[in-house]
Amino acid sequence: MFTYKAGISAKEHDDFVKNHVQVNLLQSSAWAQIKNNWDNERLGFYYNDKLVASASILIKPLPLGFTMFYIPRGPIMDYQNPELLSFVLRSLKEFARKKRALFIKFDPKLLLKQYKVGQEVEEITATLLAIENLQKAGAVWTGRTQFISENIQPRWQANIYKEDFSEELLSKSTRQAIRTARNKGIQIQFGGEELLDQFSALMKKTENRKNIHLRGQDYYQKLLTTYPEHSYITLSSIDLKTRLEDLQSQLSKTLKESEKFTEKTKPSKIENNQQEQKRLQEEIYFLQSKINQGASIVPLSGTLTLEYGKTSENIYAGMDEEYRRYQPAIITWYETAIHAFKRGADWQNMGGIENDLNGGLYHFKSKFNPTIEEFVGEFDLPTNPLYHLFNLAYSIRKKLRNKH
C-alpha cells in the first residue's frame, strides 16, 4: 500500500537521496537553505512503510495568495514504475492544492542521452518510456528545448567521471596549457572562507567582463557555511616578483646566446632568439607595471565547489582576464576535479553547456574530456484552472527577459 507524508526529516530524505542513482545536489535538504527566499517542504512516499520516493520542494509565493512548486532535479524515484509514478504525482497534486499552488514544475534527473564528445548515440529507451508514463499521469512536458535560457536548470551539462579522467587522457593542447601554467609559476590552493575575498573579487571581474549579473560575496559565503564539511574554493595565484625574477634570468640567457651569433648562424635561430627576447620583454613590462601599482601575489582564477554524497558540483568560477596569458582557468578547473576525486567524489559536474554544443561554455568544458549529458527537461503538473493563464504570462515574461 502506498502512502505519503509531509515534513520528513532532513536525515531521512538525504539518506534516501544519497543512495539513489538519481543523487544530485539540488535535491539535498540543505539546498533549500540556500534558496531561502522560497519556502520548502519535504515529502516522503512509502510502500508498506518503506521510503521509495522523496522530493524536496521549493515553494514560491505568488500574487493573491497563490504559490508555485518547483522540484529541482526531482522527485527522486523509479520512473519506470507506473504505479509508483502515478501515486507520487497524485499525492503532489493533493498537497499542492492545500498550499494553493497553481502548478508544480519539476525537471527530474533523467537522461535522454549520455556520450563522449564526438560519439553518436540513440536516446535512452527507458527515459522515453518515463516521459510516456509522466504524460499519462497528467504531467505536461515542455519538450526538447533548444536554448539554455529556456529552462531553469541547464538541459545539457558536461560531467567528468572519475574512472575516465586523468591528465594523460586530456588532449595535447589541454595538457600543454596545464604545463604552461605550471612552468609560469601558477600556484594552486584549496580552502574555505579564508579565500572568499579573493574569490569574490575574481567573480566581480568576471561579471564586469561578461556584462552579466552574478551573485555577491554574501551568497558565496552562504554556500560555504551551508555545506561546511562539503565545500571548498580552488584558487590559482602567481607571485609577480618571483615570476619577474625568473623572466629576467631567462632574458639574460637569451641575450648572452645572441652575443655568440656570427655570420654563419642560421637565420631561423636568430629570428627565434629575437622573438623570444620580445616575448620575455613584453611579459617583464607587464609584470613590472603591475608591481609598480602595488600588486604582489595575485589571484588569477577560482572555482567554488559543493559536494553531496559521492557527487561534486562546480557551482561558480571566475577569472582575471588581464592574466589570460598564464592559462589560469584550465589548470584551476583541472585541479578542482582532481581534488574532488581525492575527496571521494565519483563524478564532478562542470555545469551547463549550450544545447547546440557550439558556444563558449561548451568549447571550454570540452577540453576536460567530459561526458555530455542531455536531460529530459521540465514538466508542469497543473493543479489549478488558473494554471494556463499563469503559464502564458510566465512564458511571455521569460521571453522578454531573455531578450535583454
N, C-alpha and C positions, 0 to 999 in steps of 0.2 A: 504494500500500500504506500502511495506517495503522500508526503506531507511537506509543508514548508514552514519556516519560522523566520521572523524578522528579528534583527538585533543580535545575531550570533556573535560570539566573541571574536576579537581580532585574532587570537591564537587559533581557534578552530578554523576560521577562514584561511589564515595563512598556512597552517599545516596542510590543509587540503590543496591549496593552490600550488605551493612549493613542490608537492609531489605529483603534480599533474603534468601531462605532456604539454598543456597549453600555458604553463607558467609564464608570467610576464610581470614586469614592474608595475604597470598601470593598474593591475588588479591586486597589488599589495594593499593591505589595510592602511599603511602609512601614507599612501599616495593621496588619500582623501584629506590628510592634514596639510599637504602642500596646496591643494585646491580648496582652501578654507573659505573662499567666497561662495562655495557651493555647500549645501547640506549633504549629509552622507547617511546611507543605510546599508547594512549587510544582510543579505537574505541567504539562508541555507535551505537546500532542498534534499529531502531524505526519502530513502526507500527502506521500509522496515527499520526505521530509526538509524540507518546508516547514511552519512552525508555523501551524496552522489553528484551534487552540483552546488555552485556557490557564485554569488555576484556581489561585488562592491559597487554600489550605485551612487553616482553623483546627482544631486537634486538641485536644479536651478530655479529660483523663484522667477515667476513671470507676472506681468500686469494682471490686475483683477483677481489676485489670489490664486492664480493657476501656477503650475510648475511644469518642468520637463525633466525626464530621467535620462541620464546618459551612463552607459556601462562601457567604459573604455576597454577594448581587447577582452571582452567577456560577453555573456556569462561563461564561466569555466564549467564545461560539462561534455558529455558524449553526444555529439550532434548526429551520430549515426543511429541513435536510439530514438525512434519517432515517439514512443510513448513518453519517455522522459522529456524530450524536447517540447512536446505538446503541453505537458504538465507545467514545465518551467514557464513557458510563455503565458499560459492561462493564469498562473499564480502571480507573475509580474504585472499583468494587466489588472488583476484584482487589487493588488497592493497599490499600484499606481493610481487607481481611481480613488482610493482612500486619501491619497496625497494630492488630489486634484490635478494630476498630471494629464496634459493634453496628449502626450505620446512618450514612448520610450525609444531612444536612439541607442543602438549598440553596434559595435564592429568587432565581432568575435575573432579570436586568433585562429583563423582558418586560412590555409594557403591554397591559392589557385595554382601557383607554380613555384618551384624551388630549383635553382640551377646555377651553375658556374657561368661566368661571363663567356659568351660565345657559344654556349650549348643551346640546342633546340629541344624543348621538352613539351609534352602534352599537358593540358590542365589535369589536375588531380581528380580522379573519378569520385573519390569519397567526398571531396569538397563540393562537387557538382550535385551529388546526392543530398548533402546537407543543405544546400541552397533550396532544393526542391522541398525538403522537409520543413524548412523555415517558412517558405511561402505558403505551403499547405496549412501551416499553423497560424497564418494570418500576418506574417511579417512582410513588409514592403522593402524589396531590395533596390538600392539605388544604382546597382549595376557596375559595369566595368568602367569606372570613371577614368578620364584621360589626363587630368591635370592634378598636380599635387595639392593645389588650393581647393579642390572640390571636396576634400574630406577633412575631418577634424584631425585624425591620425593619418600619416602617410600610408598610401595603399601599397607602395613599393619601398623596400628597405634593403640596405646592404648589411649582411650579418657575417661575422667572422667566427668560424668554428675551430675549436682548439686542435682537433685532430689533423686539420689540413692548413695550419698556419705556422710558418717559420720564415726566417729571413731568407733561407735558401730557396723557398718556393715563390718568392716575390719576383717580379720582372727585373730584368737587368737595370733598367732606368731607375726603378724604385730603390734597388739595392745601392746603386751609385749615389742617389740622393741621400740615403742614410749615411753612407760612408763620408760624403762631402760634409754633412752636418757634424759628424764626429771629428773629422780632420780639422774643421774650423773652430773646434773648441766648445761646441754646444754641450752644456751640462743638463742632465735631467734629474729632477727631484719630485718626490711624491709626498703629499701632506694633506692637511685639512685647513682649518680656519687661519693658520699662520700664513697661508699662501693666498688668502682670499683677496686682499687688497690688490696684489699684483694680477691675479686672475681677472678681477673685476675691471681693472684698467685695460687689460687686453680685450675684454668683451666690449668695452666702450669704444675702443679704437676700431673694432670690427663693425660695430653699429654705425659709426660715422663713415667708414669706408664704403659700406654697402647701402648706406642711406636707409636703414631699417630700424625698427624699434625692438629691442630685446629687453631682457629683464635687468633689474638693478641688483646691487650688491646684497640688499636685504633678502632678496629672493634666493640668491645663490647660497647665502648663509642658512636660510631655512632648509634647503635641500641637504646641506651637510649636517645640520642639527637634528633633522627628522630621521636621517639614516646614519646615526653617529658611528656605528661599527662597520657600516657598509657603504661608505662613500670616500672618495679621495679626489684630489686635484693633481694632475700631472702638469708640471711646469718646466719648460725649457728656457735656459738663460745663457748669456755669454758675458764673460769678464772682458770688457773692452781693452783694458790696459794689457792684459795677458795676450790677447789676440793681436794687439798692436805691436807688441814686442816680437811676437812670432813673425809677423809680416815684415817688420824691419830687418829681422835676421834673414828672411828669405830674399828680400830685395838686395841686401848686401852681397849675398852669394851670387845672385843673378848679375849684379854689376861687375863683380870680380870675374865671373865667367866671360862677360862681354869684353873685358880688357885683354883677354887671351886670343880674341879673334884676329885672324890675319886675312890676307887676300885669298888664301886657299880655303877659308872657312865656307862651308856650304851656305848659300843664301837662305835656304829654308831654316837652318839653325839660327842664323842671325835674326830672321823675322820672328821665329818662335821666342827668342830671348827678348826682343823688343816688345812683343805682345805681353809677355809675362811681366816685364817691368811696368808696362802700362796698367795691367790688371792690379798688380800689387800697389802701385802708387794711388790708383783710384780708391782702393779699399782703405789704404792708410789715411788718405784725405778724409774719407767718410768717417772713419773711427775717430780721427783727431778732432774733427768738428763736433762730434757728439761728446767727447771727453771735455772739450773746451766749454760745452754747455752744462757740464756738471754730471754727466752720465758716468756710471761706473760698471756695475753689474746690472744688465738689462734683461728683463723678461721678454721673451720673443713669441712664445706660443703656449697655450694651455688648454687643457680639457678638464671637464668635471664629470665624474663617473659615479653612478649609483649601482648597487648590487642588490639582487633579490634571489634567494635560493642559489641555484647554480648559474644564474644569469647575470650579465653585466651590461649596462646601458651607458653609452657615451652621450650624455644629455646636452652639454654645451661645449663649444670650442671657439677660441678666439686667437688672433694673431696680430702682431705689429707688422704692417705692410712695409714699413721702411727697412726692415731687416729680412726681406724676402730672399736675398742672395744667399742666406745661410740655410735655406731649406728647413726652417724650424717646424712647420706644420707636419711634414711627413714623418720626421723622427719622433715627434711628440705623440702622434696617433699610433705609430708603431709601438713605442714603449708603453703606451696606455694599454694596448691589447696584451702585450707580453705580461705586464703587471697583473692584469685581470686574470689571466690563466694561472699565474703563480699563486694567486689568492684563491683559486679553486673554481673559477668560472668555467663552464663548458662552452659558452659562446659569448661574444660581445656584439651587441647591436650598435652599428655606427650611425644609425638613424636613416631618415627618409632620403630618397633619391627621386629624380624626375621620372615620371611614368614612361616617357619615350626613350629612356636611357641615353639622353643626349643633352646634358647640361652640366653646369659646374659641379654640382653635388655628386653626380654620377662619375664624372671624369676623375675627380679627386679620390673618391672612395674606391673606385675600381682598381686603384694602384695596390690595394692590400689583398688581392686575391679573394674577394668576398664571395659568399653565396648570395645571389639575388633572390629575394623573396617577394612574391606578389600576393597580397592579402585579398580576401574576398570583398572587403569594403564594408559599407554601412547598411544597416537595416533600420527601418522605422516600424514600431508597433503602435498603431493608433489606439488611443484609449478614451477619446472624446470626440463628439461630432465636429468640434471646432478645429480638429487637427488639420484638415485640408486647408482651411483658411490660414491658419498659422504657418503651415508648411510653405504655402505660397509666399507669404510675407518674408519668411526666413530665407527662402531661395533668392528672392529679389534683393534682399539686404546683402546676402553673401556675394552675389554678382557685382553689386555696386562697390563693396569693399575690395574685391579682387581687382577692380579697375584702377585703384589708387595704390 
